């Protein structure tokens, strides 16, 4: 990644869930990762932080304590506005590949892309509803066999939908990311969901329904 010009960021040392560890232990996890980041990053700024599972704590006090700690160390929080649960396709893909079930693999490919595009359009709509403009979105992706298989198709589909890709360092300059929603985020809510909660809104207030396009049940059972 570094040889290709991409920056690294801090995601803690062992990926703990902030709702299950103390603020003190979580701070140690942040610190423990820094020597590795320094050794790989050279002159590149690695002071970007993403919470494991997007969970910022089960209480406002814990959330504020960790946010203050990150700020004191010069970190910017790498929020997420587009998350289509891409990781959930990896295990089903491994199972279907092992069984050489090509029909099921085709279903995985189509639902992965459809889910990705639906979430893209939904996030753009939320951007307009919440901020009256197109904000600089931040996409969450994971490492996995199916993610690698689909990455080229995904990027092409996003570009066809009008996406212009920019680095995180540019995206976080959007003024919306200076907002602290000041609500606990114990369930891994993305940034837009936190804003909705902070404003005491419901999806129906924005003319939207709960997203139901993610085929979780079938992903959990296919090729088993």
Helices and strands as residue ranges (DSSP letters): H 23-32, H 34-41, E 48-49, G 52-54, H 60-72, E 76-77, H 88-98, H 102-131, H 145-160, H 168-171, G 175-178, H 191-198, G 203-206, H 216-221
